[in-house]
Amino acid sequence: MKVEAKLLIYLGVFFGAMGIVYWLWSGENAGGMMLVASALLGFLPGGYYLWWSNRMVQRPSDREDATIADGAGVIETFPGSSIWPFTLGCGAFFVGLSLVFGVWFAVPAFALIVWAMLGAVTESRRGGGHTHNANG
């Protein structure tokens, strides 16, 4: 987790510095603020990952003395094929359409979003994922 945290925090620093340089050089507010907002999109998950990495057991990929054998074994669970991410995406798309066509379009959008979330939660509670070994 520390590698991911450092990468995201470095991206946040880069976008923050570029946003300040862009704002001072161009004098334009919109582009500078978008770059500063991009910096926040790096700092937020990066800070969260850093916070968690200090509180959890180190993964083999985070240790300098780790061997390939340390990473062997069960590699968590992977979700099977599911329709719920597509349904959630359709609901999010309909939310965007409601900004164009009117607020009334948000009713089926939020219904799709709630339906997709409920379906995904019930599917995950039933154990729809597959467990894989590192050997295949």
BELTA-V120135 format. One record per helix or strand of 2 or more residues. SS is the DSSP state (@ for helix, = for strand). FROM is the first residue (numbers start at 1). LEN is the number of residues. Records with the same first field share a line. If there is no record, write none. Layout:
SS = FROM-LEN + FROM-LEN
This chain:
@ = 2-25 + 29-25 + 60-3 + 68-4 + 84-18 + 105-21
= = 74-5 + 130-4
